[in-house]
Amino acid sequence: MTRGIVRLILFFGVIMVTTSSFIIRFANQDSYALAFVRVLITSIYSLCLALIISKSKSSDSIVKEKLTVKDAGLIFLAGASLASHFAWWFSSLDYIPISTSLSLTNTAPVWLALISFFLLKTKMNYRQVGAILLVVLGTIILFIEAIGFDFSVILIENTSFGLILALSSAIGFAIYLLIAKLLLSKYGLWRYFGLVNLSSAITLIFWLLVQNKISVLLNIDLWFWGALLALFPGILGHAVYNWSMSKLHQVDVAIATLGEPILGTILAWIIFTEVLSPLQSIGLSFLLLAIIISFWSRRIKK
């Protein structure tokens, strides 16, 4: 498969993931419950597809690969990291504005690059390093704009807690992507993706129990919107992210995911006439430039 085709598929995945913010906005449901339904239905979709593949390709060693205890632990960590990404980002919105939270969740590629370098000894070429620096610069600009140049707000206890939650959400997303790089080729896309989302569902149901929100799962509308989230940003979006991790450098994929806030902002401007400030435009332009440079930087596996 050529480099252009893989990156075109990844771009399609970014578009599909971008639909999540709009579906969530129209759904008007409890965020934790909606996230749980989304990953639960996604896991059912994925594991059914894995079962169909295993029956049609009975000799496929990837599909029939035995799950080791170590890999099962990593898969559960990936699912818990995805759940944490959702939960901590949603929770951060109780303490800080959406724009501030988003500016910090955009740091996921930076965390992924750091984790890859220190734990996996993964090297980056000069263009990828440049792209990461642009992500940092764009994020700083977006963060400064979000807090209105008032750095004293960081010292406020509730605000500090919200900032920590948003950063933790970014780290969770980075870990979720990185584990796909390690295990997806070993177990196949749909089997791996299904198990990760099932692990995420288990983690989120625990969160719902702690918050005493189990009763909201009886809402029929919740399952309708959750099914849409599972199909579009889940199966057609996040599954593509995971698949791309086996084809591209992990830093390239992580930076490409920044297309989600960029496309989301453009669509919000078109659909909801949400106006961008000059600093937001500059910050998002740096993120877009980072994606362009990163996509230009590396050949992929055949």
Phi and psi in degrees as a GROMACS rama.xvg file:
@    title "Ramachandran Plot"
@    xaxis  label "Phi"
@    yaxis  label "Psi"
@TYPE xy
-74.5173  159.887  THR-2
-58.6143  -42.2862  ARG-3
-63.4461  -40.3744  GLY-4
-66.4114  -44.111  ILE-5
-61.8142  -43.1523  VAL-6
-70.7683  -31.0707  ARG-7
-66.4565  -40.731  LEU-8
-64.5596  -40.3508  ILE-9
-63.5148  -40.195  LEU-10
-61.5148  -40.6667  PHE-11
-60.3729  -41.4977  PHE-12
-61.7499  -39.6816  GLY-13
-61.6164  -42.0893  VAL-14
-61.2721  -43.3111  ILE-15
-65.1471  -40.7038  MET-16
-65.7564  -32.7372  VAL-17
-60.8045  -27.2854  THR-18
-66.6324  -18.0096  THR-19
-61.4453  -42.9848  SER-20
-63.6095  -34.0262  SER-21
-76.5201  -39.2089  PHE-22
-62.8977  -43.9356  ILE-23
-62.0223  -40.1796  ILE-24
-64.4414  -42.4307  ARG-25
-76.8271  -28.3006  PHE-26
-67.1689  -40.6618  ALA-27
54.1258  49.5306  ASN-28
-117.789  166.622  GLN-29
-58.8957  128.01  ASP-30
-62.5761  -44.3886  SER-31
-66.1069  -43.235  TYR-32
-65.3592  -39.5955  ALA-33
-65.7396  -40.4639  LEU-34
-63.9884  -40.038  ALA-35
-62.7515  -48.1574  PHE-36
-62.4047  -39.5888  VAL-37
-59.0987  -52.7056  ARG-38
-72.9876  -29.7098  VAL-39
-65.9283  -49.043  LEU-40
-66.559  -36.7713  ILE-41
-60.563  -41.2787  THR-42
-65.4766  -37.6468  SER-43
-66.0943  -47.1157  ILE-44
-53.1782  -52.1222  TYR-45
-66.1319  -44.7379  SER-46
-68.8639  -31.8532  LEU-47
-65.5936  -42.0738  CYS-48
-63.6274  -40.1113  LEU-49
-62.9506  -37.9804  ALA-50
-66.741  -42.3094  LEU-51
-61.844  -43.1714  ILE-52
-64.3928  -40.8162  ILE-53
-64.7121  -30.6457  SER-54
-79.641  -33.0193  LYS-55
-82.6116  -21.9049  SER-56
-129.267  69.5185  LYS-57
-63.8589  -21.6621  SER-58
-95.1229  3.65806  SER-59
-70.8569  112.213  ASP-60
-67.5944  -28.9248  SER-61
-66.8376  -45.6783  ILE-62
-64.493  -36.9346  VAL-63
-94.5409  5.86803  LYS-64
-56.5697  130.935  GLU-65
-75.0833  133.551  LYS-66
-78.6033  120.101  LEU-67
-83.6438  162.806  THR-68
-63.0759  -41.7892  VAL-69
-62.0119  -46.72  LYS-70
-67.4419  -35.2177  ASP-71
-61.7512  -39.1868  ALA-72
-64.9212  -40.2387  GLY-73
-67.1914  -38.6296  LEU-74
-64.1014  -41.6817  ILE-75
-65.4836  -37.1604  PHE-76
-63.056  -40.2519  LEU-77
-62.7653  -43.7012  ALA-78
-65.1795  -42.2712  GLY-79
-65.6054  -35.1407  ALA-80
-67.2606  -39.7248  SER-81
-64.8672  -42.9738  LEU-82
-62.405  -40.8375  ALA-83
-65.4063  -37.6584  SER-84
-57.494  -47.6195  HIS-85
-65.4296  -53.6772  PHE-86
-64.383  -46.289  ALA-87
-70.26  -34.4311  TRP-88
-66.9007  -46.0807  TRP-89
-59.2155  -42.4942  PHE-90
-66.6548  -34.8801  SER-91
-62.7481  -26.549  SER-92
-69.6079  -14.2767  LEU-93
-77.863  -13.033  ASP-94
-121.179  -26.8789  TYR-95
-135.116  158.144  ILE-96
-64.1175  158.109  PRO-97
-57.4276  -43.9037  ILE-98
-62.6359  -38.2499  SER-99
-66.6381  -44.0057  THR-100
-63.4116  -44.5358  SER-101
-62.5971  -37.9358  LEU-102
-62.6087  -29.5267  SER-103
-86.4719  -34.4363  LEU-104
-67.6883  -20.9971  THR-105
-67.5643  -9.92385  ASN-106
-80.9263  1.37024  THR-107
-51.2284  -44.1897  ALA-108
-61.0392  -33.1809  PRO-109
-66.633  -45.2591  VAL-110
-64.394  -39.665  TRP-111
-63.3292  -41.8077  LEU-112
-63.0848  -41.8854  ALA-113
-66.4192  -45.0081  LEU-114
-63.771  -42.0375  ILE-115
-62.1605  -40.4426  SER-116
-69.3102  -46.2822  PHE-117
-81.1891  -33.9934  PHE-118
-94.4155  -40.3467  LEU-119
-103.857  -4.12235  LEU-120
58.9761  32.6546  LYS-121
-77.5535  127.897  THR-122
-91.2493  154.232  LYS-123
-120.478  146.189  MET-124
-81.4686  173.366  ASN-125
-65.4111  -30.9991  TYR-126
-69.9458  -37.9821  ARG-127
-66.326  -39.2479  GLN-128
-61.8608  -42.8937  VAL-129
-61.6202  -40.0158  GLY-130
-64.8613  -41.3977  ALA-131
-62.1087  -41.9016  ILE-132
-62.7893  -37.6284  LEU-133
-66.1221  -37.606  LEU-134
-62.0129  -44.4904  VAL-135
-61.5962  -46.0834  VAL-136
-63.5849  -46.1418  LEU-137
-62.0241  -39.3398  GLY-138
-66.0499  -41.6678  THR-139
-61.5202  -42.9428  ILE-140
-62.6579  -45.4713  ILE-141
-64.2799  -38.4137  LEU-142
-66.8265  -45.4004  PHE-143
-61.4117  -42.2487  ILE-144
-63.9128  -38.5654  GLU-145
-66.3131  -36.0696  ALA-146
-92.2216  3.1087  ILE-147
64.9719  33.5346  GLY-148
64.6939  10.8031  PHE-149
-100.387  89.3275  ASP-150
-72.1451  -12.2917  PHE-151
-66.6482  -21.4891  SER-152
-66.219  -22.8149  VAL-153
-63.5923  -29.0232  ILE-154
-78.9418  -12.3593  LEU-155
-72.0447  133.196  ILE-156
-56.4145  -51.4083  GLU-157
-63.2866  -39.3897  ASN-158
-64.7597  -42.965  THR-159
-59.7315  -41.0927  SER-160
-63.7146  -41.7279  PHE-161
-63.7634  -38.8389  GLY-162
-64.8845  -40.4998  LEU-163
-64.107  -41.0871  ILE-164
-62.6606  -43.7359  LEU-165
-65.0562  -42.4991  ALA-166
-65.01  -39.5749  LEU-167
-63.6762  -35.1756  SER-168
-61.7042  -41.7861  SER-169
-64.6794  -42.1221  ALA-170
-64.3634  -40.1811  ILE-171
-59.8093  -42.1406  GLY-172
-66.4774  -37.7411  PHE-173
-63.9208  -43.4221  ALA-174
-64.9388  -41.2574  ILE-175
-57.1918  -44.7192  TYR-176
-70.5246  -40.5452  LEU-177
-64.5394  -39.5859  LEU-178
-65.3864  -31.3182  ILE-179
-60.9927  -37.5489  ALA-180
-61.0331  -34.6744  LYS-181
-80.4878  -35.6298  LEU-182
-117.113  -19.2546  LEU-183
-60.5478  -43.8155  LEU-184
-66.4635  -21.0678  SER-185
-79.3982  -35.8182  LYS-186
-115.154  -4.6214  TYR-187
87.6295  150.141  GLY-188
-57.6469  -56.4382  LEU-189
-73.8479  -33.9938  TRP-190
-66.5701  -48.1803  ARG-191
-62.4915  -49.8375  TYR-192
-62.4699  -38.6487  PHE-193
-64.2815  -43.3961  GLY-194
-67.2134  -36.9599  LEU-195
-64.3767  -45.5236  VAL-196
-68.9979  -32.7685  ASN-197
-65.011  -42.2774  LEU-198
-61.7309  -39.1911  SER-199
-64.5871  -39.9437  SER-200
-63.7115  -40.7509  ALA-201
-62.351  -41.9796  ILE-202
-64.5666  -42.8664  THR-203
-71.2612  -32.5044  LEU-204
-66.7263  -31.902  ILE-205
-64.6952  -42.4205  PHE-206
-60.8808  -41.7953  TRP-207
-64.854  -38.0495  LEU-208
-64.5013  -44.1889  LEU-209
-61.9579  -38.7648  VAL-210
-87.4743  1.87145  GLN-211
56.7243  47.8666  ASN-212
-116.832  15.0847  LYS-213
-58.5836  -33.5562  ILE-214
-62.1095  -25.5475  SER-215
-68.1691  -16.9603  VAL-216
-69.9482  -10.7491  LEU-217
-79.8774  -6.83841  LEU-218
-75.27  117.924  ASN-219
-62.9886  -40.5634  ILE-220
-59.2072  -35.0645  ASP-221
-56.6448  -41.6441  LEU-222
-73.2433  -31.714  TRP-223
-64.5286  -50.4924  PHE-224
-67.4964  -35.8154  TRP-225
-62.9609  -37.1893  GLY-226
-65.6582  -38.2716  ALA-227
-64.58  -41.9758  LEU-228
-64.1368  -38.007  LEU-229
-65.8523  -39.4926  ALA-230
-74.2361  -52.4911  LEU-231
-83.2288  -69.5769  PHE-232
-71.8063  -17.6545  PRO-233
-85.6717  -78.438  GLY-234
-64.4834  -43.2764  ILE-235
-90.2195  -8.65414  LEU-236
-114.134  -73.9444  GLY-237
-63.7818  -32.4006  HIS-238
-62.5117  -37.3322  ALA-239
-67.0972  -39.6496  VAL-240
-56.2622  -49.3423  TYR-241
-63.0403  -44.3352  ASN-242
-61.5189  -40.1325  TRP-243
-65.1027  -27.5212  SER-244
-63.1906  -25.744  MET-245
-86.2667  -7.27812  SER-246
-113.699  -27.636  LYS-247
-121.727  166.397  LEU-248
-63.9099  137.896  HIS-249
-59.8903  -33.3112  GLN-250
-67.0396  -39.0926  VAL-251
-60.9325  -44.304  ASP-252
-65.7087  -44.3114  VAL-253
-61.2494  -42.0638  ALA-254
-67.4185  -36.3927  ILE-255
-61.2348  -31.1309  ALA-256
-64.846  -16.5594  THR-257
-69.2663  -10.1725  LEU-258
-63.1906  -23.2764  GLY-259
-61.7775  -55.195  GLU-260
-65.0227  -30.1572  PRO-261
-68.2042  -50.3749  ILE-262
-63.9858  -39.4139  LEU-263
-61.3369  -40.0735  GLY-264
-66.6198  -41.9019  THR-265
-63.8095  -45.4075  ILE-266
-65.8615  -37.5972  LEU-267
-64.781  -34.6567  ALA-268
-66.6819  -39.8333  TRP-269
-75.0474  -47.3855  ILE-270
-81.5795  -46.8101  ILE-271
-106.144  7.21766  PHE-272
49.902  39.1634  THR-273
-79.3208  121.531  GLU-274
-85.5777  137.502  VAL-275
-91.7277  140.153  LEU-276
-79.115  161.352  SER-277
-56.3857  -41.3317  PRO-278
-66.8525  -38.355  LEU-279
-62.1231  -41.8661  GLN-280
-61.5093  -41.8158  SER-281
-65.5727  -46.6078  ILE-282
-60.4561  -45.0454  GLY-283
-67.6448  -31.3279  LEU-284
-64.9933  -38.0063  SER-285
-64.1222  -39.9113  PHE-286
-64.8161  -41.5821  LEU-287
-63.9323  -41.5894  LEU-288
-63.8251  -36.3233  LEU-289
-62.2162  -40.9045  ALA-290
-64.1113  -44.6794  ILE-291
-61.6143  -46.0253  ILE-292
-65.151  -42.9486  ILE-293
-64.3252  -41.6404  SER-294
-67.5767  -23.0189  PHE-295
-85.4187  -4.07675  TRP-296
-99.8442  -15.5907  SER-297
-149.862  140.243  ARG-298
-78.1931  158.366  ARG-299
-111.8  168.451  ILE-300
-71.4965  147.149  LYS-301
